[in-house]
C-alpha cells in the first residue's frame, strides 16, 4: 500500500517576517520521502507523523480534504507551515 502513494510537500505560509533558518521559502515544493528529504530536523520532526498517516492511507478528521495534512515547524517566532498532499504514485 505504501508504494501506491507519494507525498508532496509545499510551503504554504511563513509568519514572522524573517528568512527560514533552513532556507525554506514560500511555495517551495518537493516530494517528501522517508529517506533523503532535505528538511531541517525541527520541521522534519513536526511533519513526519502527518507523512506517515497519509503515506499509509489514513486521514485527519480536522482536514476538509482526506488527502491533505498541514504541519508547522516549532519556531514560534518564524513559523513555516507545510502542506502535505497524498497523490497516486
FENTA-V407637 format. One record per run of one state. SS is the DSSP state (H for helix, E for strand, C for the rest). FROM is the first residue (numbers start at 1). TO is the last residue. Records with the same first field share a line. If there is no record, write none. Layout:
BEGIN
SS->FROM-TO, FROM-TO
END
This chain:
BEGIN
C->1-1, 16-28, 33-40, 56-67, 73-78, 89-89
H->2-4, 41-55
E->5-15, 29-32, 68-72, 79-88
END
